[in-house]
């Protein structure tokens, strides 16, 4: 892997780690749907400005509708699910759950995209899921229905990421590929279209008790412009450069940032549950990503 790809992965991990911090500030105040909608719509506006300033040729090569659909899967649904989780889970929890993305990618790749499945990968998937269970039960937050719902929301988001990584490579990178900035813009526009009716229904039926202050809206700007618009440009660039499975491994780098941001800025407690669950997920990722030996391939 080239040094520029490694640098981009570290930068993306730091940025996405901060997104859990911002969502933890915003979601309990505004609610899940407003948080998700403002996140993707602010990102869409930011990308429109970026493309206009940089005078990017808006040529989607016939892939605009595809980019919209991909954005609903890769951005819209996960943004909503992580906003749901942020109402009940500390930022560090969500960041560690997010590390299951490569595990989901391997599982989905083997089941739906004819990616080779090995014994190490199967063991890694089960160990990673067990690590998630340990994290849920042994961390500083009491294991209850709210924690379970938050964990399932995070796992639903990582499942979407698993599908989207392969679909982006298949749909957007064929016939010469698509500029990462256009891919990011199409993704945010698709996510905004998906979440707009849900946002409207949420505001009409359960409007936020408060629309927050400066801290909430500054966090929204950081979440939308930096953690979403800029982050997705980096992400789509990595997808084209190193492929979906390796790109998903950036989520392994996110938990340290997410946990540290939460502990440093939100005074979230640390526990051995973070360590045990995180180590199990780390070993699982090593098993999933290590090169397969000849004769080790299993049937999917």
C-alpha positions in Angstrom: 0.0 0.0 0.0 1.4 3.4 -1.0 2.3 5.9 1.8 -0.3 8.4 0.6 -3.0 5.7 1.0 -1.9 5.1 4.6 -1.9 8.8 5.4 -5.4 9.2 3.9 -6.6 6.2 6.0 -5.2 7.7 9.2 -6.7 11.1 8.4 -10.0 9.6 7.6 -10.0 7.6 10.8 -9.3 10.7 12.9 -12.1 12.6 11.1 -14.6 9.8 11.3 -13.7 9.2 15.0 -14.7 12.8 15.7 -18.0 12.3 13.9 -19.2 10.1 16.9 -18.3 12.9 19.2 -20.3 15.4 17.3 -23.3 13.0 17.0 -23.2 12.4 20.7 -23.5 16.2 21.2 -26.3 16.7 18.6 -28.6 13.7 18.7 -29.8 13.9 22.3 -30.8 17.5 21.6 -32.3 17.5 18.1 -33.2 13.8 17.8 -32.1 11.1 15.4 -33.7 12.2 12.1 -32.9 15.9 12.3 -29.3 15.0 13.2 -29.0 12.6 10.2 -30.8 15.0 7.8 -28.7 18.1 8.7 -25.5 16.0 8.5 -26.0 14.9 4.9 -27.7 18.1 3.7 -24.9 20.3 5.1 -22.4 18.0 3.5 -24.2 18.2 0.1 -24.2 22.0 0.2 -20.5 22.0 1.2 -19.6 19.7 -1.7 -21.6 21.8 -4.1 -19.5 24.8 -3.0 -16.3 22.8 -3.2 -17.0 21.6 -6.7 -18.0 25.1 -7.8 -14.9 26.8 -6.4 -12.6 24.1 -7.9 -14.5 24.3 -11.2 -14.9 20.5 -11.4 -16.6 19.2 -14.6 -20.0 17.9 -13.5 -19.9 14.9 -15.8 -21.2 11.8 -14.0 -20.7 9.7 -17.2 -24.3 8.4 -16.9 -23.8 7.3 -13.3 -25.8 10.1 -11.5 -28.8 7.9 -10.6 -26.5 5.1 -9.6 -24.6 7.6 -7.3 -27.9 8.7 -5.7 -29.0 5.1 -5.0 -25.5 4.3 -3.6 -25.7 7.3 -1.4 -29.0 6.1 0.1 -27.3 2.8 1.1 -23.8 4.2 2.0 -24.8 7.5 3.6 -28.5 8.0 4.2 -29.4 4.8 6.1 -26.1 4.7 8.2 -26.4 8.4 9.1 -29.9 7.7 10.5 -28.9 4.5 12.3 -25.8 6.1 13.9 -27.9 9.1 15.0 -30.3 6.7 16.7 -27.3 5.0 18.4 -25.9 8.4 19.5 -28.9 9.1 21.6 -28.1 6.2 23.9 -24.5 5.1 23.3 -21.2 6.9 24.3 -19.1 8.0 21.3 -16.5 5.4 22.1 -19.0 2.6 22.0 -20.3 3.6 18.5 -16.7 4.0 17.3 -15.8 0.5 18.4 -19.0 -1.0 16.9 -18.1 0.7 13.7 -15.0 -1.4 13.6 -17.1 -4.4 12.6 -17.4 -2.9 9.1 -14.6 -5.1 7.6 -16.1 -8.2 9.2 -19.5 -7.3 7.5 -17.6 -6.6 4.3 -16.0 -10.1 4.3 -19.3 -11.8 5.2 -21.2 -9.9 2.6 -18.5 -10.4 0.0 -18.5 -14.1 0.5 -22.3 -14.5 0.5 -23.2 -12.1 -2.3 -20.2 -11.1 -4.4 -18.2 -14.3 -4.7 -15.3 -13.1 -2.6 -13.2 -16.1 -1.4 -14.1 -17.2 2.1 -11.4 -18.8 4.3 -11.5 -20.5 7.6 -9.5 -17.6 9.2 -12.2 -15.2 7.9 -15.0 -17.3 9.3 -13.3 -17.5 12.7 -12.6 -13.8 12.5 -16.3 -12.9 11.8 -17.5 -14.9 14.9 -14.7 -13.6 17.1 -15.5 -10.0 16.0 -19.2 -10.5 16.8 -18.2 -12.0 20.2 -16.1 -8.9 20.8 -19.1 -6.7 20.2 -21.1 -8.8 22.7 -18.3 -8.4 25.3 -18.1 -4.7 24.7 -21.9 -4.4 25.1 -22.0 -6.4 28.4 -18.8 -5.4 30.1 -18.5 -1.7 29.4 -19.4 1.2 31.7 -22.9 1.4 30.3 -25.5 -0.9 31.8 -26.7 -3.6 29.4 -30.4 -2.9 28.8 -32.9 -2.6 25.9 -31.6 0.9 25.0 -28.0 -0.4 24.7 -29.1 -3.4 22.6 -31.1 -1.1 20.3 -28.0 1.2 19.9 -25.7 -1.8 19.2 -28.1 -3.2 16.6 -28.4 0.3 15.0 -24.6 0.4 14.7 -24.4 -3.1 13.2 -27.2 -2.2 10.7 -25.0 0.8 9.6 -21.9 -1.4 9.2 -24.0 -3.9 7.1 -24.9 -1.0 4.8 -21.2 -0.1 4.6 -20.4 -3.7 3.7 -22.8 -3.7 0.8 -21.9 -0.2 -0.4 -18.2 -0.9 -0.6 -18.7 -3.6 -3.1 -21.5 -1.8 -5.0 -19.4 1.4 -5.3 -16.5 -0.6 -6.8 -18.9 -2.4 -9.2 -21.2 0.5 -10.1 -19.0 3.6 -10.0 -15.5 2.3 -11.0 -16.5 0.6 -14.2 -15.8 2.2 -17.5 -13.1 4.5 -16.3 -14.5 5.2 -12.8 -15.9 8.4 -11.4 -14.1 11.4 -9.7 -14.2 10.9 -5.9 -15.6 14.4 -5.4 -18.6 13.6 -7.8 -19.1 10.3 -6.1 -19.2 12.0 -2.7 -21.7 14.7 -4.0 -24.0 12.1 -5.6 -23.9 10.1 -2.3 -24.8 13.1 -0.2 -27.6 14.2 -2.6 -29.0 10.6 -2.5 -28.9 10.5 1.3 -30.6 13.9 1.5 -33.4 12.8 -0.8 -33.9 9.7 1.3 -33.9 11.5 4.7 -35.9 14.5 3.7 -39.4 12.9 4.1 -38.3 11.2 7.3 -37.0 14.5 8.7 -40.3 16.2 7.8 -42.4 13.5 9.4 -40.2 13.5 12.5 -40.5 17.3 12.9 -44.3 17.2 12.5 -44.9 14.4 14.8 -42.1 14.7 17.4 -40.5 18.2 17.1 -37.3 18.7 19.2 -37.9 20.3 22.6 -35.0 22.6 21.7 -33.1 23.4 18.5 -29.9 23.7 20.5 -27.4 26.5 20.9 -24.1 27.4 19.3 -22.4 24.2 20.5 -25.0 22.1 18.7 -24.9 24.0 15.4 -21.1 24.3 15.3 -21.0 20.5 15.9 -23.4 20.1 13.0 -21.1 22.1 10.7 -18.1 20.0 11.8 -20.1 16.8 11.3 -21.5 17.8 7.9 -18.5 19.6 6.3 -15.5 17.9 7.8 -16.7 14.5 9.0 -19.0 13.8 6.0 -18.2 16.0 2.9 -14.4 15.9 3.2 -14.4 12.3 4.7 -16.4 10.9 1.8 -14.1 12.4 -0.8 -11.2 10.7 1.0 -13.2 7.4 1.3 -14.2 7.2 -2.4 -10.6 8.0 -3.4 -9.5 5.1 -1.2 -12.1 2.8 -2.7 -10.8 3.4 -6.2 -7.1 3.1 -5.1 -7.0 0.1 -2.8 -10.4 -1.6 -3.1 -13.4 -2.1 -0.8 -12.1 -4.6 1.7 -8.8 -2.7 2.4 -10.7 0.6 2.5 -13.1 -0.8 5.1 -10.1 -1.5 7.4 -10.0 2.2 8.1 -12.7 1.5 10.6 -10.1 -0.5 12.7 -8.3 2.8 13.2 -11.4 4.7 14.2 -12.0 3.3 17.7 -8.9 4.8 19.3 -9.8 8.2 18.0 -13.5 7.8 18.9 -12.8 6.6 22.4 -10.1 9.3 23.1 -12.2 12.1 21.6 -15.1 11.0 23.9 -13.0 10.6 27.0 -11.1 13.9 26.4 -13.9 16.2 25.4 -17.1 14.6 26.8 -15.6 13.0 29.9 -16.9 9.6 28.9 -15.7 6.8 31.2 -13.1 4.2 30.1 -13.3 0.6 31.3 -11.7 -2.8 30.7 -14.8 -3.5 28.5 -13.3 -1.2 25.9 -10.0 -3.0 26.0 -11.4 -6.6 25.9 -14.0 -5.9 23.2 -11.5 -3.8 21.2 -8.8 -6.5 21.4 -11.2 -9.2 20.2 -12.3 -7.0 17.3 -8.6 -6.3 16.5 -7.7 -10.0 16.4 -10.8 -10.7 14.3 -9.7 -8.1 11.8 -6.2 -9.6 11.7 -7.7 -13.0 10.9 -10.0 -11.5 8.3 -7.3 -9.5 6.5 -4.3 -11.8 6.6 -3.5 -13.4 3.2 -5.1 -16.7 2.7 -2.8 -19.8 2.3 -3.2 -22.2 -0.6 -5.8 -24.8 0.2 -7.4 -22.8 3.0 -10.3 -21.5 0.9 -13.8 -22.5 2.2 -17.0 -22.5 0.4 -19.3 -19.6 1.0 
